[in-house]
Amino acid sequence: MTGERARQRSYYCSAKQQAIIVKRAKKAGMTRSAFMVACALHDEPVGAEALASRAEQKALLEQIQAAGEAAMRLNAPLPDLGMTVIDALEVLCRLKGQEAAP
């Protein structure tokens, strides 16, 4: 604070929202008041490290990168078919639909 005397303010929220605020503030090692002020005044989420550890963040990033690579492979042409995996799945679905039709 900049030497300004703090004043109490009241805000309304649901019990569920209050529980989330309490949990996140505790995880960030902050009081509810400090947590809410920090969240309101900063562009970056406060206590992001508390929400996910560095190891958890790294693991999540690796999973996202792996998912991106898998998506790229789905759009890559299959050498023997000359079509992508997605195209092949669409063909199989259409064929299966034709078999099911009377």
LOLOSE-670627 format. One record per residue (C-alpha): residue in three letters; x, y, z. Coordinates in steps of 0.5 Angstrom, whole numbers. Layout:
N
<'ala'; <X; Y; Z>>
...
END
This chain:
102
<'met'; <0; 0; 0>>
<'thr'; <2; 7; -1>>
<'gly'; <1; 10; 6>>
<'glu'; <-6; 11; 5>>
<'arg'; <-11; 8; 10>>
<'ala'; <-15; 2; 8>>
<'arg'; <-22; 2; 9>>
<'gln'; <-27; -4; 9>>
<'arg'; <-31; -5; 3>>
<'ser'; <-37; -10; 2>>
<'tyr'; <-38; -14; -4>>
<'tyr'; <-43; -19; -6>>
<'cys'; <-42; -26; -8>>
<'ser'; <-45; -33; -8>>
<'ala'; <-42; -38; -3>>
<'lys'; <-39; -42; -8>>
<'gln'; <-35; -36; -11>>
<'gln'; <-33; -35; -4>>
<'ala'; <-30; -42; -3>>
<'ile'; <-26; -41; -9>>
<'ile'; <-24; -34; -7>>
<'val'; <-22; -37; 0>>
<'lys'; <-18; -43; -3>>
<'arg'; <-14; -39; -8>>
<'ala'; <-12; -34; -3>>
<'lys'; <-10; -39; 2>>
<'lys'; <-6; -43; -4>>
<'ala'; <-3; -36; -6>>
<'gly'; <-1; -35; 2>>
<'met'; <-5; -29; 2>>
<'thr'; <-11; -26; 6>>
<'arg'; <-18; -26; 2>>
<'ser'; <-17; -18; 2>>
<'ala'; <-10; -18; -1>>
<'phe'; <-12; -24; -6>>
<'met'; <-18; -20; -9>>
<'val'; <-14; -13; -9>>
<'ala'; <-8; -16; -12>>
<'cys'; <-13; -20; -17>>
<'ala'; <-17; -14; -19>>
<'leu'; <-10; -9; -20>>
<'his'; <-6; -14; -24>>
<'asp'; <-6; -16; -31>>
<'glu'; <-3; -23; -29>>
<'pro'; <-6; -28; -25>>
<'val'; <-4; -27; -18>>
<'gly'; <-1; -33; -15>>
<'ala'; <-1; -37; -21>>
<'glu'; <5; -41; -19>>
<'ala'; <0; -43; -13>>
<'leu'; <-5; -45; -18>>
<'ala'; <0; -50; -21>>
<'ser'; <7; -51; -19>>
<'arg'; <13; -50; -24>>
<'ala'; <13; -58; -25>>
<'glu'; <5; -58; -26>>
<'gln'; <6; -52; -31>>
<'lys'; <12; -56; -35>>
<'ala'; <8; -62; -35>>
<'leu'; <2; -59; -38>>
<'leu'; <6; -55; -43>>
<'glu'; <9; -62; -45>>
<'gln'; <2; -65; -46>>
<'ile'; <0; -59; -50>>
<'gln'; <6; -60; -55>>
<'ala'; <4; -67; -55>>
<'ala'; <-3; -66; -57>>
<'gly'; <-1; -61; -62>>
<'glu'; <4; -66; -65>>
<'ala'; <-2; -71; -65>>
<'ala'; <-6; -66; -69>>
<'met'; <-1; -65; -74>>
<'arg'; <0; -72; -75>>
<'leu'; <-8; -73; -76>>
<'asn'; <-7; -68; -82>>
<'ala'; <-1; -71; -85>>
<'pro'; <-2; -75; -91>>
<'leu'; <-2; -83; -90>>
<'pro'; <4; -85; -95>>
<'asp'; <0; -91; -97>>
<'leu'; <-7; -88; -98>>
<'gly'; <-5; -81; -101>>
<'met'; <-10; -78; -96>>
<'thr'; <-10; -76; -88>>
<'val'; <-12; -80; -82>>
<'ile'; <-18; -75; -82>>
<'asp'; <-20; -76; -89>>
<'ala'; <-20; -84; -88>>
<'leu'; <-24; -83; -82>>
<'glu'; <-29; -79; -86>>
<'val'; <-29; -85; -91>>
<'leu'; <-30; -90; -86>>
<'cys'; <-36; -87; -83>>
<'arg'; <-39; -85; -89>>
<'leu'; <-38; -93; -91>>
<'lys'; <-41; -95; -84>>
<'gly'; <-47; -90; -85>>
<'gln'; <-48; -94; -92>>
<'glu'; <-48; -101; -89>>
<'ala'; <-53; -99; -84>>
<'ala'; <-58; -96; -89>>
<'pro'; <-64; -100; -91>>
END
